[in-house]
Amino acid sequence: MLLRKSNPLAPFAFPNSVSNRVTVLQDFLATPRALSSDIQNSIYDLLTHIWTQTWIKPFNLPTGDPTIISLALSMLQDDGSFKHPKYTTGPIAQLEYCIRSLFVMYLHTQVSTHNSTYTKETDALEQWFTEKHDSTLNSLYSLQHRASSIATVTMALPQIWWLDRQNFDSLLYQGETIHFKDIRNMLVILEEQLLQCYKQDILFSTDLYISYGQLRDDLTNTAVGYSFIADPKNPFVSKRDQLMEHILASPILRSKIIAAETPGGHIHWNKFILRQWLHQYAKFHGLLLARAHMLGGSPGRGTEITAMTFANIPTSTHRNCVVFGKYLAMLVTYHKGTAMTGMEKLIPHAFDGITSDLIIQDLAIARPFAELAAYICYPDQPDIGQVYREHLFVNNGKLFTSDEVSAIMISLSEPVVGARLGLRSWRQVSIAFKRKRCTKLQDLIDVDEEETVDALQATHSRQTENRIYGLSPDALSGVAEDVLPLYLDASTEWQIQAMAVPGGLGLPYTECVSTNFSALVKAGHIKQPSRGNPNGPIAITTADLEQLGHNVTEEESDTTLFSIDDPVDLPRTYMFYCFYDPEMLTSLSASSTLDWSHQDTDEDDDVEIIAPSTTSNLDQQYTNQDDDVQIISPPTSPSSYQQHAEMHKEEFTLSSDDDPSSDQQEETPLEAMEQEALHGLRQILGNNTADWSCPEQKDAVLATLQGNSDVCAILRTGCGKTMLALIPSLLENKGATVVILPLKSLVSDYIRKLRKMNIAFEHYTGKDTNIVTGNRGLIIVSADQAMTDPWKQTIGKIYHGGVGVNRLVFDEAHLALTDEDYRATLKNIRQIRIIPVPIIVLSATIPPTSETALATAFGLTDDRITIRMSTDRPELCYTIQQASSNHNETVQSTVDVVLKETKLFTAKDRALVFVSLKEEEGHPIANALDCDFYEGGKHLSDTDRERMYHQWIDGTNKVM
């Protein structure tokens, strides 16, 4: 808060010693090339000074301590009230941790720089980090005790209200109705997304699988690095290179992963593709973590499940992923009571069937490849590789945060359950269902009567409220036969209630899918609970089994994924149609063997692929009448060119299918891609004989379509740079192209042209009602909007949500170099790449000497492709006149030139007058010419600018 421009602490007077240190830090932060060490030292100096002071209480304030004042202000709500004390305990704990960490650093610094001892320096510092002394930390301790006390004694109305008190199928949670059948269906969707991501994105659509029987896991082995995966008695150690061996054996995958090979055998890896794979691997782990959390019995806490390890590490020789007989279980380390009890508590949770087998397959097959990819992509960051070698769930080289896990869970629950169930809310809702629908298992550890194993897994109980938790690591092996089955049963009971195939069956993940649940129940592999026990779990009925997954289908069929805002802004329904022309249709083979009933479709887009009949042309097949979109059903015998499209789609998704007997081998993928791109160009231009404007345009479009690297395309005005964004948006049946434009006027111009060409697109404006899905394949956004948090959330949701994003295209990229000194957005433009996709930068005016600066500004990769043509414009004529020192004379001279030229204008001609001085030149020239003055200041609204632009375009005002 001390650094904010609108400093909320400004009304409070602080000593000059604080103000001066704040000024020094601000100066360092404002220096473009300031050393990070200087900034760190300045922060260290400021905080040390603040936290080793006795703050005097002013006469009109309860405290003079800036830390306490900042804490109080951060608790203010929009209506002027303060948050409930229970919400302050977290921020206070974070501040306490920061202060203690800083003092540890202070001690090390003092000892090393003053040749002192830790005892001496600790004694000197003691009053600032212990209670009962007047210090910032003591004030925080007091506030923490008070907030905890208030939170404990404050009574609150229940957040859960049961609507069905017989079967406990429905409840109200914070006013939202939640049905248990919707939770089941949500888990079905999670299962489908998880398996699709693993098989397609992680294994490249292969059938790699390691079979195993009874796994060995020595629970008493505390050696660093030990895990059941590394145990030589298990079949994994000798098969760690399966995925890499398969990639190298497949020509298509090999060409994607390996950029080049030298005659000496040295391999140059395609780091861009490897980073993409690691990003998909993080997506897979996010879904896997969410499933483990939701189905592992009563849920643990976010910070505990995200930090779990599958191998012993130096700081903790008790790994969190272990094998108990036929069960794979996670031992969630409960940290909250460690400081009070002096030892950790471990809470056993059994994984469900799918999660169990996927974790084993992941650690055995995919994890070794992830370690290699991390080493190649981040050779100078060994900590990243260590995360992959030790932790169960990894998010792109780091651990998941609680907020990230909550976001994943909300994205799953909100569309199906109708409520935003993150970590906290899922914890409360799932425990409510579990207590009513599952057996109350008596806790065998000596606690009060109401303590159950279920409650211990949830790290809370009805009466003791988080004081007794789990098992100590030393007790694990000694009490396993008595206690552990109860913990595992608590998990499997919940899994059965959720109609997820439980763990412990020893089945591969392909046989643990929800569609097999009913068969496994009938075969006796899953024990069906009985209705006879009034205190036991609720039985699953035949109707429950039949209903599983049905609501998902109903909701999907009722969901409108896009709406038509404008008659010419059409959905992506015709994108494959542009591949055909009349000459091609006459050569269709009547014996085509392509089966339309098995064509891959993108359900997320909610559109059909349109293929032409043999008797109609484009205008007859696709019409726009009464603002409605006419959807044409496919014929029974499509052309062989559709096979080109399918082959091309598989190439983009890194398919491992490499059939040498294919009839398409006569035409290379690049040639097929070029032909498709040319047909797309002709469709956009509405000209069946159109060709590339220049070889450079063709090369740039193909480089963009291949998607292997960043592209820098310098093409002169009129050569069709826009096609680098439009053609891919038409050809690709999945994934969106995002066009980022640095000027609002450019956004308006793009939208006008896209509507004129009947190109489907979405325009992100940042307004609450502006929902962008990516389903139309083309998204337009301004550079300013692309730097906002709502946009980052939107594009992240599109990228992770199944639609996908294929590339970012930035037009007029030279503005990042010419305007960055007064536009903060352009100064930090490299921050637009928040997802691992290529960036395509376009310009007509970048000289060769500025290419490196441009690449640095956008953070382009080293393997970028640069396509350049001469930017000479021979049709342009420049007349240079000496400017007068008198502004009035300059204005009059400009007006004379414009009036002379406009007399020769045709209906299509327009004039733009650019000025550098708003008041001295802009307004006087506009008034003399009786035209609009388009400016970027606050004097004009966006509506005014839009009006001026369109009146200039349509010729109402030919001069601007």
N, C-alpha and C positions, 0 to 999 in steps of 0.2 A: 504493500500500500504506500510505502514511502516513495516509491518510484513512479507512481501513476501521475500522468499530467494533471488530471483533476484529482489532486491528492485529498482523500477524505480525512486525512490527519492534519490538514493545513490549519484548521482552527485551533489546534493544540500546539502550544509553544514548547519546543524542545531545545536543549542546550546547543550552542554552536558546534560543540564537538560531534554531535549527531548530524546536524545539518551539513557540516563540512564533509563528513565522510559520505553522506548521501550524494553530494555534488561530485565528489571524486568518482564514485561508482557510475553516476549518470554520464560523466565525461567519457569514461572507458567504454560504456555501452554504446555511446554515440559515435565512437571512432570506428570506421569501417574495418581497419586492419589491427584492431587491438588484440593483444595476446590474451588467450584464454587464461593463462596463469595470472596476468594482471587483474582480470575481472574476478577470478576466484579469490585472489588475495584481498581484493577490495571488499568483497562480500564477507570474507572471514574477519577482516578488521572491523567492519561495521557491526556484525552480529556479536562479536566478542565484546565490543564496547557496550552494546545495548544490554547484553545479558550478564554483565559483571558490574552493574550499577545498582545503587540503592535509590529508587525513584521517589522523589518527594511528592506528596499529594497536594495538588493545587487547591485553593480555597473553594472553587466552584465545581470540582470534578471528583469522582470517587477514586481516581488513580491518575498518576502521571506516566505510567509505564506504557510505552508505545506498543509492546507486545499484547498487553491486556486490552488496550484500547482497540487495536486491530481485531482481536478476537471478538470483542463486543460488537464492533461494527459489522463483522462478517456474519453475525447471527441475526442481523436486522432483516425483516421481511418487507415485501413491497408495501404492505399496509402500515408500516411503522412499528409493528410489534416485533417481539423477539421470538425466536424459535424455542420450542420446548427444551428444557435442560437436557433431556436424554440425547438430543442431537448435538450437544456441545462436547460430549465425552470423547468422541472420535477426533475432532480437531485439536482438543487439548492434549490427547495422547500423542498426536503427531508432533505438536510443538515440543512436548517433553522429550520425545525421542530425538528431535533435531538439536535441542540444547545439549543433551547428554553426548550426542555424537560430536558436536562442535567442541565440547570440553575434552573429549578423548583426543581429538586432533590437536587441541591447544597443549595438552600435556606432552604429546610426542614432539611438537614443535619446540616447546620450551626446553625439554631435555636435550634435544639434538643441537639446538642453537646456542644454549647457554652452558653446556657441559654440566648439567645439573642431574639430579636424581628424581625418580618418579615420586618417591616419598615426600621429598621437599616440595615439589611442584603441586602435588595433590593436597598437601597441608595448606599451601597458599591459596588454593582454589576451592577448598572444601566448603566455605560458607555459601558459594554460589550454586552448588549442586546437591545440597542436603536440606532437609526440612528444618523448620523451626528457626531459620535465618531469614532476614528480610532480603528477598531476592525474587527475580522473575520466576524462577523454577518453583520456589516455595509458593508463590501466588497461584501458579498453575495447579500445583498439588492440592491446595486448599479448594480451588474451584472444582477440581475433579471430584474430590470427596463430597462436596456439597451437591454437585449435579447428580452424582450417582445416588446419593441419599434421597434427593427429591424424586428421581426417576423410580426408585424402589418403592416409595410409599405412595406415589400418585396412582390413584385408581383410574381406570379407563374402561369405557364400554367395549364389549367384545367386537373384534374385527370379523369374526365368523358367525354367521347365523344360518342354521340348517333349514332348508326348505322342505326336505324329505327326511323325516325322522324315523322312517321305517327301514328303507334300504340305504339311506344316506348316499343318494346319487347326485344330489344338488345342494348347493349352498350359496349364500350371499357373502361376498368378500369385498368390503369397502364399497358396498352398493352394487357390485357387479355380480350377475348370476353366473355361476360356474357349474357345469355339468361334468360328471366323471367320464361320461362317454366321449366328451370333447377332449379331455386329457388323453384318453386312449388313442383317439384319432390323431392328436398332435404327435404322439409318440410314433405312430405309423408313418407320418410324414417325415419325421426326423430319421426314422429307419431308412426310408427310401433315399433321402438326400445323402445320408451317410454312406450307404452301399454304392450309390452312383458315383459319389466323389472318390471313393476308394478304388473302385474297379476302373473307372474311366480316366480320372485325373492322376491318381497315384500309380496305378499299375499299367497305365497306357492301354487299357482295354485288353489286357492279357488275362490268362487264367492261372497265373502263378499261385501256388498254394503249397504249404509245407504240412504234411500230415504228422501227427504225433499221437502218442498214447498217453499213458500216465506220466505226468511231468514230475521231475525231481526238483525239490527246493529245500535246501538245508537251512532251516530257520535259525539255527545256532551259528551260522557262518557270518561273522562280522567283518570279514576281510574287505578292504576298500575295492570296489569294482565288481564284487560278486553279485550275481542275480541269477534267477532260474534260466535266463537266456544264455548266460555265460557258463552255466554248469555243463561240464563235458559229458555228463550222462544223458543230457537231452540232445535232440537231433538238430539243433540250430547252428552250432558253431561252424560246421563244415559247409553250411549253405548260405552264408551271409552275402555272397556275391550274385545271387540269382537274378535280381533285377538288372544289375549292370551287365551281366552276361547276355541277358535277353535284349537289352538295348543295343549292345554292340553287334548282336547277330542279326538285327533287323535293319536293312538298308535305310528305310524311311526314318526310324527313330535315331539311327546313328548319324544321319545327315542333319538332324535337328539338334542333337546334343553336342556334336563335335563340329566346330566351325572350320577347322583345317587340321591336316596331318602333314608333318614334314617327312621327307624321305628317310630321315633318321629315326622315325617312329615317335617323334614328339607330338603330343596332342594339344591343340588349342581348343579349349572348351567354349561352348556358346553360353557365356555367363548369363545372358538375358533369359534364355530358356530355362536355365537352372534356377534362376531367381523366381521365375514364374512357377516352376514346379514347387519350390520351397513355399511360395505363397499359397498354392493349392494344398500343400501338406499342412500348413497352418490352418486352413479352412477345415480340412478333414479332422485335425486334432480339436478344433473348437467344437465341432459337432460331436465328436467322440467324448469330449469332456462333459458336454451338456447331457448326453445320454447317461454317462456314468453317474453324474450327479443326480439326475432325475430318477434313475432306477436302482440306485445302490442302497435301498433301504431309506431310512430317514436321512434327509440331506445334511451334510456337514456345512462348514462355513467356507466362503469363497476363498479366503486367503490360505486355507488349509488344503483344499483340493487342487489349487493351481500350482502349488509348490511340491507336489508329490514326486518322488524319485522311484525309478525301477531298479536301481543299483545302489549298493552302499557307497557313501561318499565320505570324505575325510571328516566333515563336520557332523555327520550323523551315520552311524553304522547300522541303522535300522531302516531299511528300504521300505517303501510304501506299497509296492506291488509284489505280492507273494502268492504261492500256491498252497492251498489247504486241501489235500486229497484231490477231489475232482473239481474243486472250486478255484477260480482265480479271484483273488480278493484285493481290495485296496485297504491299507491301514492308514486312515486319515490321522495325521498327527495333530492333536489338539494343543495349541500353543497357549491359549488364554490362561490356563491355570499353572503353567510351568513356573512362572516367577514366584507363585505362592507356595507350590508344593516341592519345588526343586527337581522335578522330573517330568518327562513328557508322558502324555497319555496317548494311546493308540486305539482308534475306533475301527474295528473290522467292518467292512462292507463287501458283500459279494457282488461281482459284476453279473449282469444278465448274460444270456447265451451269446448274442451277437457281439456285445462289447468285449466279452472275454476272448472270443476267437479273433476278433479284429485287432485287439491289443497284441496278442501273441503273433499274429501274422505281420503286423506292423513292425514290431520290434525285431522280428526275424528277417523280413524281406525288405521293407521300405526304409527302416531306420538306418541301416548301413549306407544306403544310397544318399539319405539325407545328410549323414555325417560327411560323406565325400563332397556333396554339393556345397555344403557350408564351408568346407576347407578350400574349395576352388574359388568360391565367390568372396570369401572373407579370409584370405590367407594371413592377414595381419591382425586378426581378432580371434585368438585362440579361445577366448571365453565363450564365443558363440558355439564352437565345436563342442566345448565341454557341456553346454546345456543340452545338446542333442545326445551326448553320451550318457547323461545321468537322469534327466527328467522325463517323466511319463508323458506330459503334454507340453508341446513347444509351439510358441507363436512367433515364427520367423526369427529364430535365434534368441528369443527371450521368453519369459514366462507370461502366461495370460494374467491379466488383471481382473479383479472382481467386476469392474465395469464392463469389460469386454465379454465376460461370461454372461453377465446379465443381459447385454445387448443381444447376444445369440439366442438366449432363452426367450426374450421378448419377441424377437423376429419370428420365432416358432409358435409362441402361444397366442399372440395378438390376433392373427388372422383366423385361427381355428377355435380357440377357447373364448375369445372375445374380451380378454383381459391381459394386461401387460404384466406377465409373471416373470420378474427377474429373480435374483438369488434370494432376496429377503421375502418377497411375496410368495414365491414358490415354496419356500421353507414353511411359511405359515399355512398355506393352502394344503400342501401335501401332507403335513403332519395332521391336520384336521381330518382329512380323508383316511389316513393310515390308522389313527386311533379308533375310528369307527368301523373300518372295514377289515382290520387285521387283528390277530390274536394279541392279547395282552400277555407278553412273556415276562415271567417273574425274574427280576435281576438276581443273579447268584452272588454278586458282590455285596458286602454288608452295608446296604443303604436302607432308607426307609421303605415302607410298604409300597408306595406308589412309584418307586424307581423301576423302570423296565429297561430291557435291552434296547427297545425302540427309542426310548427317551435318551439313553446314553449315546446311541448313534446320532441322534439329532443334536447332541451336545447341550441338551437342556432337559429338565424334568419338571414335574408339576410343583414340587415343594422345595427342592433344594436349589433350584434355579442356577444351574451351571457351576455347582461346586464340586461334584464328583463325576469324573468322566473316565470311561474306557479302562484299558488295561495298560499297566506299565510294560515297557519292552522286555524287562527281565522276567515278567510273569507269563509272557506269551507261551513259551514252550511248556511250562509247567502245568498250566490250566487248560490247555487247548481242548482236551477231550471232554471236559465238562462244560466250559463256557463258550468256546468258539462256535460249536454247532448252533447255539441259540442266536448268536449274532448273524450267522449265515442264513439261518431260517428266517430271521426278521427281514432280511433283504429279499429272499426268494418269495416270501409271502406277498410282499408289496409288488414284486414283478408279476406274480400270477394275477393279482387284483388288476394290475394295469394291462393284463393280457399280453405281456411280453414273455417270450420263451425264457425261463429262468436259467441261471448258470448251473453248473454241476452235472449237466447231461452229456458232456463230451461231444457235442455235435458241431460240425463246421457251420460257419455263419450263414452259408447259403440254405441250410436246413433249419435255421433258427428264426426265419422271417415270420412275421405275424400271420401270414396266410397259412402257416403250418401249425399254428397254436391249437386249433380245434382238433386236428388229426392227432396231435401229441397228447391231448387230453383224453381222446377216445381210446388211444392205444395204451393209456395208463402211465406214460412217461411223466406227465404232469399231474400231480395229485389235486383233484378237484375238491375244494372245501365244501363242507356240508352245511345245510341250513339248520341242522338239528341243534347246534350248540348256540344258545342265545348270546354267549359271551365270546364266541369264536369269530373267525373271519366270515365275511359275507360271501355266499356262494355265487359263482358265475353261471348265469342261466344260458339256455340255448339262444334266447333272443339276444343276449349280450354278444355271443359268438357271431351270430348272423349280422349284427349291426356294426361290427368292427370295420372301420374304413368306409362305411357307406356315407356317412356325413361328409367325409372329405370330398367324395365325388360330387355330392349335391352342392356343396359350397363352391367348388371349382366351376361347376356348370352355370352357377348363378352370378359369377363374378365377371364384371366388365373390366377388362384390362386396359382399355383406352376409349376415349370418346372423341368425336369429331367436332373440333371447335370451329373449323372453317371448311366450306365445301371443297376447297382444293388441297387441304392438308390431310391427305389420305393415309390410311394404315398400310402396313407393309404386306399387302396382299398380292401384289403383282410382281414381286421381285425376281422370280424365276422366268416370268413371261418374257422379259426383255432379251432372253437368250435366243429367241426364235425369229426368223424372218420367213416370208412366203416361199423362197427358194428352198429353204431347209425342210419346210413342211412337206413338200412334194416328194422328198426322198426318204420319208419315214418308212421303216420296215414294218410290214404287217405282222411279222412273226416275232416282235419284240417280246422278250421274256421277263421284262421288268414288272414285278408284281406291285401294283399300287397299294394293295391292302397291307403291305409290310413296309411302306415307306416311313422313314423316320420323320416325325413331326415334332414341332416345338410347341408343347401344350401351353407354355407360358405366354406365347404370342397370341394364342386364341385365334389364329388365322389359318387358312388353308393355302397350300402351294397351288398356284393356278397354272395349269397347262392349257395350251390352245387346242382347239379341235382342228381337223384338217380342212375345214371349210370356212373358217372365219378369221379375219385379221384382228389386229389389236383393238382398233376402234370399235369393232363389233363385239368383241369379248368383254371389254372393260369400259363401262360407262358410269357417268356420275349424274344421276337424275334426282331432282327434288332433294338434293343434299344427302342422299342415301348412298351407301357403298354397296355395289352389287357384287356379291361373292359368287364366283363361277366354280362349279365343282369340276374336279379333274376328269379327263377322259379315261377310258379303260386301257388305252395303249399309247403311252407317252413316247416321245422320241428318244433316240439314243443320246441326245444332248443332255437330257435330264440325268443320265448316268454320269456325264462329265461333272455335273453339279454335285452329285452325291460323292463322286470320287474326290472332288475338290474339298467338300465339307470334311471328309474323313482326314484329308491331309492336314487341314487346319487344326483338327482335334488330336493330332499325333496318333492316329490309328496305327496299329501294328500290322494291319492287313497288307501284305505285300505279295500278292498272287502273281507270279510271273506269267501265268497263262491268260491273264486278262486281255480282252480284246483292245483295251485302251492303251496298251503299251506302245502302240505305234505313234501316239501323240504324247509328248512329255507333259508332265503337270504344268510346267511353265508356259508351254504353248497353249494348253487348254485354258489356263488362267488368262493369257493374253486375249484369246478369242472371246472369253466371257466378258472381260473388261471392255473390249471394243463394242460388244453388243450392248453393254450397260451404257457406254458413252452415247451410242446411237439412240437408245431409248430416252435418255435424259434430254438430248438435243432434239428429239422428234425427227430425226433424219436417218434413214436406213443406209445412206451412203457416206455418212460422216466418217472421218478418219482422225487420227491423232494430229493435234496442231503442230507437233514437233516430236522428234525422237525422245527428247528429254521428258516430255509429258508422259509418254508411254512408260519409260523407265521408272519415273517417279511413282506412277500409279501401281506398277507391278511390285516395286520395293515396298510400297505401303501395304499391298494385299498380302505379301509374304509374311509380314509381321515379325520378322526375326530381329529387327534392330530399329533404332531411331533413324529418322530420315530428315535431312535438311535439303529442301528443294528451293532453289533460286531460279525462278522462271519469270521472264518479263511479263508485264501486264498484257492480258489478252491471250495468253497461252494456256489458260484453263487450269490454274492451280486449284480451283474449287473442286475439280473432279477427283482430287486425291481424297476428299472427304465423301463426295456423293457416290462415286462408283462402289466403294466398299460397302456403304450402307445399303445398296441395292443387292449386291451379290451375296453377301453373307446372311445366312438364314438364322444366325444366332449371334448375339453380341451387338453392342451399340458403338457407334463412332461419335465421340464428343468433339464438337467444334468450339474452341474458345476464342473469343474476339475481343480485342483490346479497346474498342470504341463502341459507344452506343449507336452511333450512326452506321457503323459497319454491321452491327446486329440487325438494325432495321433493313439495311440493304440486302443482307443474306435472306431474311425472312421474305422480303418482297420477291426475290428471285426464286426461292424455293417454292413459293405458292404459284408463281407463274409457270414453273416447270412441273407442277403437280407432284412434288417430292414430299413424302411423308416425313415429319419431323416433330420434335417437341422443343419448346422454348422454356428454359428454366429462368424464372424471374425472382425467386426467393420469397414470394408471397405465400402465406399459409395455405391459400386455396390452389396453389400451383403445384400439382403432384406430377412428378416425372417418373416414368417407369422404365424407359429404355426400349419398350416393345416396338417402337416405330423405327428403330435402328439408327436414328440421327438425333442428337441433342445439341441445341444451340445454347450457349451460356456466355455471358460477358466475363472478362478477366476479373473484374471486381467481385462479381458473384462467386467466381470459382475459388476465391480465397477465403470465403466465409465458412464457418463451421456447419451451418445447415446444408450447404452444398456438399461438403466433405462427407456428411452423414448420408446424403442422398446418393452420391456416386458410389460410396462404399456399399450401400444396400443393394444397388443395381448390380455391382460387380459380384457380390457374394450371393445374391438372391436367385441365381439361376439364369437371368437374362445375360449378364456378363457385359464387359466393356472390352473392346478390341484395341482401341487406340485413342489418343488425344491429338487433335489437330489444332495448331495455333497459327492463325493467319496474321499477316502484317507483323511478322516476328521482329522486324527491324526496330519497332517501337520500343522493344525491351532495352535497346541500346541508346536510342535517341531521347526517350522520355523518362527514363528511370530516375533521373535526378529530381523530378518533382512529382512522380507518381509512385507511392509506396508499393502499390500492387505490382508494378513492373520491376521495381527494385528487387523484390523477393519472388520473382516469377517462377523460379525453379521449384517452389513449393506446390505448384499445381499438380505435380505427379505424386499423388498419395496412394496410387495403386500401381502394381508392376506391369504396366503396358507401355508400348512404344509411344514416343512423342514425335509427331510430324510437324516440323516448323516450315512455314511458307513465307516467302518474301520475293519481291521483285527488285530490291535495291540494296542487297547486302554485298559489298565488295569482298574479294578474296581475303583482304587483310583483316576483315572483321569476323571471319568465320569462327575463329577460335574464341573470340569474345562472346559470340552468339551461343556457341556450344556451352561455354561456362555459365552464361546467364540462365540457360534452360536446364543445365545439368545433363546434357546429352551424353550418351555412353561413348566409350572410346571406339567401339566398332560401328559407329553410325555411318550411314550411307549419305554422301553428299552428291547431289545432282545439280549441276550448274549449266546455265546457258548465258550467252551474251545478253546483257541487260540494255544494250543500246536501243534507243527509240528513234529511228531516223525520221519518223513521221512528225516528231515534235519540233517546234521552232521556238527558240529562246530569244527574247529581246531584253537586253539589260540597259537600264537607264540609271543615271546618277540621281540618287535621292537628294531632295532639297533639305536644308536644315530647317526650313519652315514647314510645319506639319500641314498647314492649309494648302500649300502648293503641292505637296505630295498627294494629298487627298484629291485635289482637283485634277492632277495629272492622271491618277488612277481612274477616276470617273470618266475622263475623256477617252482613255484607251478602251474601257468597257463599252461605252456608248457607241464608239466607232465599230467595234467588233460585232456587237449584237445586231447592228443593222443588216449584217450579212447572214444572220442565223437562219437555219431551216427549222422545221418543226421539231427535229430531233436534237438540236443543239442546246447546250446548257453552259452557263458560266459560273465559275467559283472564284471568289476573291479571298485570298488568304492574307491575314494581317497579323502582325506581331504585337501591336499595342491596341488594347481594347478601347480605351477612352479616346486616345488621340487620333486613331485611324479607323477602328471598327465601326463605331456608331456614326461618325460623320460620313463615311463612304456609304453605309447602308441607307442613311437618310437621304443623301444626294441621289442615289440610284433607286430610291423607293423600293427597297427589297428587305428581306429578312436578314437579321444578324444572328447566325447560329454560333453559340458559344457554350463553353463547358462550365460556366460559373453558376452561381446560385440564383441568378436573375431569371433563368428559364427553368420551367418544369420539364419533365420527360415528355409530357403531353404536348407542350409547345414545340419541343425539338422534333417529335414525331410528325406534327402538323407541317412544320417548315420543310422537313425532308420530303414528305409526300407531295407537297405543293411544288417543290422544285423538280421532283421526278416527273410528275404528270404535266409539267409545263405551265401550271398556273403562274408560277414565278420562275422565269428562266435564269434569273441571276440570284445568287445567294452569297 
